[in-house]
Amino acid sequence: MAERVSTKGNPHLQRVYASTSVDETRESYDEWAATYDHDMLDQEYVAPALVAAEVARRVDLSGQFLDAGCGSGAVGIELAKLGAKAIDGVDLSPGMLGIARKAGAYRNLETADLSKRLRFDENSYDALVCCGTLTQGHVGPQALSEFVRVIKPDGVVVATVLDNIWASGGYEREVQRLDSEGLVHVESTDAHPYRRSANVFARVVTLRKRA
């Protein structure tokens, strides 16, 4: 069992980390949506900017992007600042999507459960980002293969995985499987600050789909 990471006493964060079902997770984020951005600013949530910068290093920003688990739109905003224009987003929470729509960074937004197959065809996107979703009580490692499916050959997946569940949650093993089966080249799994004020770290997992 992975050690629980610090929430700095935030009740919403405590609740989502403790979620045991998709419905509970959806309800938790819907209730949190109105104050989420303010709360995460207080937590010094630096991961969205980190993920956007990693994407910008790896692919041409004139391409098409999918933000999987887009939440309130933090990564989309950061990608748009860097010059990306064709960004689609999916999230479990209609409440969070309502906040993301106000950001103006997305081309399309819709609900999706990342624990299930996505509706998108194979080879649809140049890059997929997933920030803040591969955490305690959320989506498991099986989502990584689905992320790889929907990106184009030579495209990238950039996803954060909380450091304390990287090995114990099966994410490291799944990344190794995708690599060993020749589906991806692993470009990075380095640990970085995630919620800086709570001293929480996450792996930034960058996978390039093999042609």
PyMOL commands that set and color helices and strands:
alter all, ss='L'
color gray80, all
select helices_A, chain A and resi 11-17+22-42+47-58+74-82+94-103+143-150+163-165+171-180+196-198
alter helices_A, ss='H'
color red, helices_A
select strands_A, chain A and resi 64-68+86-91+108-111+125-134+151-162+184-195+200-209
alter strands_A, ss='S'
color yellow, strands_A
deselect
rebuild
show_as cartoon
